[in-house]
Amino acid sequence: MDLAEIWRVMRRRWYVLLPGLLLTAALIAGVYLLVPVEYRSQSTVTLLNSKKATVAFDGNPFLSTQASLTGMADGLARNLNSDDSRADLKAQGVTGEYEAKIADNAQGPFMWLSVTGTEPAAVLQSDQVFTAYAEKRLQEFQSQQSVTPEAMIRMATIVPPQKPEAQTKTRLQYLIMAGALGFVLSLVATFFVEARRRRPDKPGRHRPAPAENAESEAGEPGASDSRTARASAGASP
């Protein structure tokens, strides 16, 4: 079946295709209304060496980097994503979904702290609380190990929580999926009706062939001659 034939079927069965397209439009509108736009705010922080470890660098912590800081950043991220931290953050008013992880392609102990939600103002506030909580947890880790303040690893905010940006990718994917599904089902229904209309007669319903009809009307071969002979015999005295 070529494109021209498909187009002819669609035109011929428009009364099936049109309602399907209208339902598809309604489905897309429903997805648009039911799936809210999500917003995301993100901050970037880094771990710094302790004051004691930076004495040799004139107190500049950015000149003193160690592999242990990256390991500490990974451990802190795992703790921030734990159930206990989620409960603490929820109690502090953090809403939506949040995530802590080492920054992509980071060449040091850099972390991304992000919050995603449907209310921009709440997302920004939650990311601010989340960033402050991350620094607090870092200090608690070290206090539990009786680390002196001069030897504690510190946290610095490189990029503060940013203005929430709309994340439309997920919503767009749902809209495309709804439109594609509705259109395909409309075409399936259209061609199903077309196939039903073209279906041959059911078994048991015999339709005489044209040759058989002609032969029935004309009679059996030689029947006309037999009738003529009998008529002649009857007319003889």
ZAMARGU-4260 file (C-alpha; in steps of 0.2 Angstrom, whole numbers, plus 5000, padded with zeros to 4 digits):
<rodrens>
0) 5000/5000/5000 | 5008/5017/4994 | 5005/5034/5001 | 4992/5038/4988 | 4981/5023/4993
5) 4984/5028/5012 | 4978/5045/5008 | 4962/5038/4999 | 4958/5027/5013 | 4959/5042/5025
10) 4948/5053/5014 | 4935/5039/5012 | 4934/5035/5031 | 4936/5052/5037 | 4921/5049/5049
15) 4932/5037/5058 | 4948/5047/5057 | 4941/5064/5062 | 4934/5058/5079 | 4951/5050/5083
20) 4960/5065/5079 | 4948/5075/5090 | 4951/5063/5105 | 4970/5064/5102 | 4969/5083/5104
25) 4959/5081/5120 | 4972/5069/5126 | 4986/5081/5122 | 4977/5095/5131 | 4974/5084/5146
30) 4992/5079/5147 | 4997/5098/5146 | 4985/5102/5160 | 4989/5087/5172 | 5008/5087/5170
35) 5015/5103/5178 | 5030/5112/5173 | 5045/5108/5184 | 5058/5121/5190 | 5076/5118/5196
40) 5088/5128/5206 | 5106/5123/5208 | 5121/5128/5218 | 5139/5123/5217 | 5150/5121/5232
45) 5168/5115/5235 | 5177/5107/5250 | 5193/5116/5256 | 5207/5111/5266 | 5208/5116/5284
50) 5217/5131/5291 | 5231/5120/5298 | 5234/5112/5281 | 5235/5128/5272 | 5249/5136/5283
55) 5262/5131/5270 | 5252/5140/5257 | 5250/5157/5266 | 5233/5152/5272 | 5226/5151/5254
60) 5215/5135/5253 | 5213/5135/5235 | 5232/5131/5233 | 5230/5116/5244 | 5220/5102/5236
65) 5221/5084/5241 | 5213/5068/5234 | 5205/5065/5251 | 5194/5081/5249 | 5186/5072/5234
70) 5183/5057/5244 | 5175/5067/5258 | 5164/5076/5245 | 5158/5059/5239 | 5154/5053/5256
75) 5145/5069/5260 | 5134/5068/5245 | 5129/5050/5249 | 5124/5056/5267 | 5114/5071/5260
80) 5104/5059/5249 | 5100/5047/5264 | 5084/5044/5272 | 5089/5053/5288 | 5094/5068/5279
85) 5078/5069/5269 | 5068/5068/5285 | 5079/5082/5292 | 5077/5093/5277 | 5058/5090/5276
90) 5057/5096/5294 | 5066/5112/5289 | 5054/5115/5275 | 5062/5108/5260 | 5050/5103/5247
95) 5051/5094/5230 | 5065/5083/5225 | 5083/5087/5229 | 5100/5079/5224 | 5118/5081/5230
100) 5132/5074/5219 | 5150/5077/5213 | 5150/5090/5199 | 5151/5082/5181 | 5169/5083/5174
105) 5175/5090/5191 | 5194/5092/5193 | 5192/5094/5212 | 5180/5092/5227 | 5166/5101/5218
110) 5148/5097/5222 | 5131/5101/5214 | 5116/5104/5226 | 5100/5105/5216 | 5081/5105/5220
115) 5067/5102/5208 | 5049/5107/5211 | 5033/5115/5203 | 5034/5131/5213 | 5049/5143/5208
120) 5049/5152/5225 | 5048/5136/5235 | 5062/5128/5225 | 5074/5143/5227 | 5071/5143/5246
125) 5073/5125/5247 | 5090/5125/5238 | 5096/5139/5250 | 5091/5128/5265 | 5099/5113/5257
130) 5115/5122/5254 | 5116/5128/5272 | 5112/5110/5278 | 5126/5103/5268 | 5139/5114/5277
135) 5131/5109/5293 | 5132/5091/5290 | 5151/5092/5285 | 5155/5100/5302 | 5144/5087/5311
140) 5154/5073/5303 | 5171/5080/5309 | 5164/5085/5326 | 5159/5066/5328 | 5177/5062/5325
145) 5183/5075/5338 | 5192/5085/5324 | 5199/5101/5331 | 5192/5117/5322 | 5209/5121/5315
150) 5210/5104/5306 | 5192/5104/5300 | 5188/5103/5281 | 5178/5118/5276 | 5165/5122/5263
155) 5164/5137/5251 | 5150/5141/5240 | 5156/5144/5222 | 5139/5147/5214 | 5125/5152/5226
160) 5107/5144/5223 | 5102/5150/5206 | 5085/5157/5200 | 5074/5142/5196 | 5073/5137/5177
165) 5059/5128/5169 | 5063/5110/5165 | 5051/5107/5150 | 5060/5091/5143 | 5049/5078/5153
170) 5033/5087/5149 | 5037/5089/5131 | 5041/5070/5130 | 5024/5066/5137 | 5015/5077/5125
175) 5024/5069/5110 | 5020/5052/5117 | 5001/5056/5119 | 5000/5064/5101 | 5009/5049/5093
180) 4998/5036/5102 | 4982/5045/5098 | 4987/5047/5080 | 4992/5029/5078 | 4976/5022/5086
185) 4966/5034/5074 | 4974/5026/5059 | 4972/5009/5066 | 4954/5012/5068 | 4952/5019/5051
190) 4960/5005/5042 | 4951/4992/5052 | 4934/4999/5046 | 4941/5000/5029 | 4946/4981/5030
195) 4929/4977/5037 | 4920/4985/5023 | 4931/4976/5010 | 4928/4959/5018 | 4921/4946/5006
200) 4904/4937/5010 | 4903/4925/5024 | 4905/4906/5020 | 4888/4898/5016 | 4882/4912/5006
205) 4884/4906/4988 | 4883/4920/4974 | 4880/4912/4957 | 4893/4916/4944 | 4888/4927/4929
210) 4891/4912/4918 | 4879/4901/4928 | 4865/4914/4928 | 4867/4916/4909 | 4866/4897/4907
215) 4851/4896/4918 | 4842/4909/4908 | 4846/4901/4891 | 4843/4884/4897 | 4853/4868/4895
220) 4862/4865/4878 | 4850/4857/4866 | 4834/4861/4876 | 4828/4873/4863 | 4829/4860/4850
225) 4820/4847/4860 | 4806/4859/4863 | 4804/4863/4845 | 4804/4844/4840 | 4790/4841/4853
230) 4780/4855/4846 | 4781/4849/4828 | 4776/4832/4833 | 4761/4838/4842 | 4756/4848/4827
235) 4756/4834/4814 | 4739/4825/4811
</rodrens>
